[in-house]
Amino acid sequence: MIAEPTEKLNRRHTGRNVQRVRMYFGVKQEALAADLGISQQDVSKIEQQEEIDEGMLSQIAGVLGVSSEVIRDFDVERAIYNINNIRDNTFEQGSTSIAQQFNPLEKIIELYERLLQSEREKVELLKNR
């Protein structure tokens, strides 16, 4: 009886992880839906599913530019720990350690360029019809 709630807590909710990764990259449901060729409502339903079939997960991962394992194994607590650890090592007074610098502006530019390229490809496909 006690093992069941604990087991349920330890299980990953893949749909919620899709939502978290999508939001991290600043991708709206509508944009993800357009890239997948489905409706925004379908993306919303996918994000509510605890399990997502491997084919769809691979497609979503491809659109977001990550592996399906990143989505499946995404752990908020671990991500927060890593962010705090980097921040603590970077800003600690007198620190001599070198922490990898994360520049969110570079990520935004990279994501924007990928989105722009995707839109250009869509325009070309529509022109060639």
N, C-alpha and C positions, 0 to 999 in steps of 0.2 A: 504494500500500500504506500509506503513512504518513498520507495524507489521510483514510482511512476511520476509524481510531480517533479522530482529532481531530474529525471530523464527528460521530461518535457522542457524544463528550463535550459538544459544543456544543448538541446537540439537547435540548430540554426534555422531561421526563417528566411529562406532564400529570396522570396519576394521582397521582404523588407530590406534585405541586403542590396537587391537591385535598386530599390528606391534610394538607399543611402549613398551608393556609389554614383548613381545618376545625379543626385543632388550635389554631391561633392564636386563633380565635374561641371555643374551648372547647366545640365541638360534638362530641358522641360519634357514633360510626358509627350507633348505634341510632336516635338522634334524627334524623340526616340521612336514614336509611333510611325512617323513619316519615313524614317530610315529603315524601319522593319517592315513597312508596307501594311501596317495594321492601324486600327483606330486608337485614339487616345483612351477610350473606355477600355479597350483590350489591355493596354499597358497598365491601367489602374487595376484591372482584375488580376493581371500577372503579379503585380506588386503586393497583392493581398494573399497570394498562394504561398503556403508553407514550402511546398516542393514545386519545382519547375522542371519540365522535361529537358533532357540534356541538349537536344537540338535547339530549342528556343533559347536556352541559357547561353549556348555558344554564339547564337546570332546576336543576342543582347551584348554579350561580352565583346564581340567583334565591333559592334557599333560604338561602344564606349571606349574601345581601345585597351582593354584589359583582358586577362585570361578568365575563363569561367571559374577557375579555382579562387581567384581573388574575390569574386562575387560570392561564391559558395562559402568560403572560409572567412569572410569579413567579420571582424570582431571590434565593436565600438570601444570596449574597454581597453583592448590592446592598442588601438589607434590613438586613443586619448593618452595612454601611458607613453607611447612613443613620442607624441607631440610634446608632452610635458617634459620628458627626459631630454629631448633635443633643446627645448627652451631653457631648461635648468642648466645644461652644459654650456649653452651658448652665452647666456647672460649672467652666469655666476661671476661675481666680482673676483678678479685675480685668477680666473680660470686659464689654465694653459692648454686644455684639451681643445682639439679642433673638431667642431661638430659640423656635419653637413648642413650647408645653408639651403633653406627652402625659400624660393622666391615665388610667391603666389602670382605676381604679375606675369612672370614668364609662363606659368601654367595657363593662365587666362589667355595669353597671346597664342600659345600653342593650340589650345582648344578652339579659339576663334579661327585660327588658320585652318584647322581640320574641318570645322563647320563650314567655312567659306569654300573650301575645296569641294566638299560634299555638295553644296548648293550649286557650284559651277558645273559639276558633273550632272546634276539633275537638269540644269538648264540645257546642257549639250544634248542629253537624251531626249528632251522635249523638242528641241530644234530639229533633231534628226528623224522625228516621226513623220 
